[in-house]
Amino acid sequence: MPLNATKKAIFAKTETTYGTAISTAAADAILVSNLEVQPIEGDQVDRNLIKPYFGASDILTANARTRVSFGVELAGTGTAPTTSAAVPHYGALLRSCAMSETIVANTATGSDPSNAKVTYKPVSESISSVTIRCNYDGVLHVVRGCRGNVRLQCQTGQIPMLMFEMEGIYVSPTDSAFATSIANVNYSGIAKPLIFNSTNTTNFRFLSQSNVEVDPCLQSVEIDVGNQLVYRELVGCNKEVLITNRRSSGTVTIDAVLMATKNYFEAANSNETGVLKFTHGTVPGNRVTFRAPRASLNSISYTEADNVLQYNIPFTLLPDSLDMAGTGDREFTLDVF
């Protein structure tokens, strides 16, 4: 009987010990799109033997690992925070992409709404890992020791997405009955996403303009955390996926403005840095704020949409320690509340 290409499920859970697969349950299910599994990927070592006849030599696989990529909708839990905020279902994945997770308790008093939130920030040490289980209609891929990179993609008129690219230690797949009941794959605690538009997305700022209070019209923004991954399988050491560096960057596309409003070209020329931020969502329990305090502009080019002139502006997100005044990391924060 052929396997059905539409019946898939993916689970992820933070490991207690790196590389030791941890059991997953229904609550660890991740609601994703564009799921792709590269079951085995490795370095191909050709024996390249000398022979008295034509023909290939066999090729050996070294450093076998598994790659998993998918998109997760940028949304909250659907539960309004009270004394504390609930962790989103993709929280473990963000942590395995070299981020810390801090549950910030409510400090509001009286009738003020709760300001509890869950905050994610980049880190350079104590990086967690996850076990990922992917079931393809009865074929189970267990990927242990997973770490990865994530990109935030926000396009006007579309659902904003977190695009994960994960890598882990290869484990031979097995047959495992595909359970379709909600008791085995539980997608509760996941809010319905909102379209990225002027109604649902507010407080956009990008190197605040002079002479005006409202920053330019935003077409799209993409942020790449920029983790650098290395798979190592050295003699005498455990197999491990390492995150060895990070270079966070992105691109913003905005409507062009007069130089009197904001000269972005000169901002790039003078190495100006400034805040990039926006809030997506309007209802407690389904709001996300992204904030980067030091966006540094790179080259700028013209583009257009609907015959409206626009700027396409690449940028780099800088950590706060360049002048040795900060504590490092903190290129950005992502608050879910």
Secondary structure, 3 states (H helix, E strand, C coil): CCCCCCCEEEEEEECCCCCCCCCCCHHHECCCEEEEEEEEEEEEEECCCCCCCCCCCCEEEEEEEEEEEEEEECCCCCCCCCCCCCCCCCHHHHHCCCEEEEEECCCCCCCCCCCCEEEEEECCCCCCCEEEEEEECCEEEEEEEEEEEEEEEEECCCCCEEEEEEEEECCCCEECCCCCCCCCCCCCCCCCCCCCCCCCEEEEEECCCCCCCCCCCEEEEEEECCEEEEEECCCCCCCEEEEEEECCEEEEEEECCCCCCCCHHHHHHCCCEEEEEEEECCCCCCCEEEEEEEEEECCCEEEEECCEEEEEEEEEECCCCCCCCCCCCCCCEEEEC
